Amino acid sequence: MKVNARTCWLVLSLTLVTAVTPVRDLAAEDSNRNVQPPVRSPIQRTINDVELTLGGMLSGQVVDSAGQPVVGQAIVSQQSDREAVGTRTDHEGRFRLRGLRAGICRIETGDQVVACRLWSPSTGPPVAVKELLLTAGQTVERGQRPIADLLTGPVLIGLIIAAAVAIPIAIHNSQKDAS
């Protein structure tokens, strides 16, 4: 059986595509087209609605990914026209920022920045929380992943299979062409 270069490249391409594409995407049914997007929970919002207490105080807690309080974490609040306000978490991971007023605010803690819409006491919408809960180390990654992440698991296995198929075919074809 004669195998030409076009067939070799076709097999290699199909192997790479199936190795890179997750199985759940290949097996997706057309019935998923009419599914409504999930309702976003308050944790997934990009802006947190927080109701201030009397005196413009914002209170909250910083926990790690296991739910344990983070002690001594620096918290800084910045409103556009005001000087930054900062504090540190106590032994329970709790903090209080004083002197804030209603409006948009940035809360920075470690490597995390959270946008908040602050409301005066008793004026917030029903979704506004009384305390802000921050999870340390919970970062959002946008953009490209490092190439090392792609060369693990099923992708690496797919590349090995593609090489195992393509290399013998290429050697076989080059030996035929030489004779």
Secondary structure, 3 states (H helix, E strand, C coil): CCCCHHHHHHHHHHHHHHHHCCHHHHCCCHHHHHCCCCCCCHHHCCEEEEECECCCEEEEEEECCCCCECCCCEEEEECCCCCCEEEECCCCCEEEECCCCCEEEEEEECCEEEEEEEECCCCCCCCCECEEEEECCCCCCCCCCCHHHHCCCHHHHHHHHHHHHHHHHHHHHHHHHHC
